Amino acid sequence: MMDGENEASSFCLDCQEPRNYNEINQPKLTFGSRGIENGQLLLPYGITTDSIGNILVCDLKNRVQIFNSEGNFISTFGSKGNENGQFNFPCGIAINSKGNIVVSGNLNHRIQIFDSEGKFISTFGSKGKRNGQLMNPKGICIDKNDNIYVCDSKNHRIQKFDSEGKFISTFGSKGKGNCRFDFPFGISINSSGNIIVSDYGNNRIQVFNSKGDFISKFGERGNGNNQFNGPHGICVDLNDNILVCDSINNRIQVFDSDGKYITQFKVNQPTAIKIDPKTQNVIICGHDNKISIY
C-alpha cells in the first residue's frame, strides 16, 4: 500500500487523460448493504484506496473494512472501545507512503496508525483544546512528506502533525470570516501542496497554502450550482479538480482548481469520496450504506 492522499506524486500526469465528469451518470459498480456483518456497512464516513486499488472504508460498526476493486470483502479490523486498535466512530482514513493506515476516531478524540494488515502501531491525540489535542476529529489527509492533517472539527481548526504524530502547527478558529471554520469536515491536498477544506457549517470550501495561509474560498448555503448544504468529504483529482460531497443536496459537485464550477452528478447522501489514481475511478460511500464506483 501507499499514500492514499498524494497519488499525483507517484503517477505521470501527462500519461493520464483528463476525466470528463459530465459523462458520469450511473455507477459502474455498487456494493454493500446496511448491516454489521462483514461486507455490510453502517453509516460509512471515511474511504480511501491503496496502491493496488483495494478500497478501505470505516463505519459506525467501529471498524475498517478492506475490499478489492471489484467489491469483494477481504478483511476487517477494529472494534468498539478506547483501547489501542479500537474505535469510537471512526471518521477519516488515509494511507501514507509506507502503506500504513491512519484513522481518526471522532469520539475517541485521537488518531491511530496501523500497518497495511491492520496491526496497531501507535496513537496520538487526546480530548482537549491545546495544540496536539483534539475534539471530534473528522477528515484527515497526508502530504508527500507523510505529514498528517486533521480536521479538528469541534475546535474549528486544522492541525498538522508529522508522520509519528508530533504536533507541528495549526490554523483556523470558529467563525465565518476567512480562515474561520464552523466544524471543518473534509480535507485534501492538491499537487501544489495547497490545503482544501470543506467548511461544513459555513457551507463553503476554503483553500490555504501549505503554511495554512488563506488563499480563497467558494460556495454558500443553497442547492444551486456552487452552493452547498452540509459539505462532507472532499478530494482532488490528478488535474487538481475539486470534488465535494454535497451531502444533504444528494450530489457531488466538481470544480476546477480555482473553485470554478464545472458540473455535478447525483449521489444519495455522499459522505466520503476518493479517486483511484490509476483508473481515475471516483469511489464514494454514503448514508445509503453502499460504496459506488463511477
Secondary structure, 3 states (H helix, E strand, C coil): CCCCCCHHHHCCHHHCCCCCHHHCCCCCEEECCECCCCCCECCCCEEEECCCCCEEEEECCCEEEEECCCCCEEEEECCECCCCCCECCEEEEEECCCCCEEEEECCCCEEEEECCCCCEEEEECCECCCCCCECCEEEEEECCCCCEEEEEHHHCEEEEECCCCCEEEEECEECCCCCEECCEEEEEECCCCCEEEEECCCCEEEEECCCCCEEEEECEECCCCCEECCEEEEEECCCCCEEEEECCCCEEEEECCCCCEEEEEECCCEEEEEECCCCCCEEEEECCCCEEEC
